[in-house]
Amino acid sequence: MPTSLNQKPEAGDGEFRLTGGHVLAILLSVLFLIIVVNGFMIWKAIGSFPGVVTESSYRDSQRFNRAIAAAHEQEARGWKVDAQAARAADGRVVVRLEAKDAQGRPISGVAFRAVLQHPANRSLDHVVPLAALAGSDGVFEGAATGVTEGKWGLEVVGETDKGRVFLSQNALFLR
């Protein structure tokens, strides 16, 4: 049987033969698929996170020393503030706060509010005004609706006519 290097081998009937054209088409198809998936992931990432947490980091840095001074003043007051957030049977998230001064007396004359902060998107935050419970000195309560399950920040702020006198920031997991 004579053999020639220039002679193409004959394919049998119905037998698939992988050629250079097939390999090129497979390679280009895989690269196209990777580009399409990456483009979709970029589009979803940009669309789901606005990227802005603060409007001006410079102004925020200028407030830093004032925040430290306010924290020292808050610590010097010696207040004991216990805040809890839990989901009620009707799906609302109820925030309950008990505030006492250094001598254990209920705190009065302070307007408290809570903010349930979404960890990634500030537009999903919930401000919860806390009202004093009748007959319970120093106990405040409020509720928020539409709060999803997951990890949240709980910021409690106490204000008087002279400005903010209390700030607490905590993390919690809501079920």
Sequence and secondary structure as in RCSB ss.txt:
>XXXX:A:sequence
MPTSLNQKPEAGDGEFRLTGGHVLAILLSVLFLIIVVNGFMIWKAIGSFPGVVTESSYRDSQRFNRAIAAAHEQE
ARGWKVDAQAARAADGRVVVRLEAKDAQGRPISGVAFRAVLQHPANRSLDHVVPLAALAGSDGVFEGAATGVTEG
KWGLEVVGETDKGRVFLSQNALFLR
>XXXX:A:secstr
    TTS     TT     HHHHHHHHHHHHHHHHHHHHHHHHHHHHH    S S HHHHHHTHHHHHHHHHHHH
HHT EEEEEEEE TTS EEEEEEEE TTS B  S EEEEEEE SS GGG EEEE EE TT TTEEEEEESS  SE
EEEEEEEEEETTEEEEEEEEEEEE 
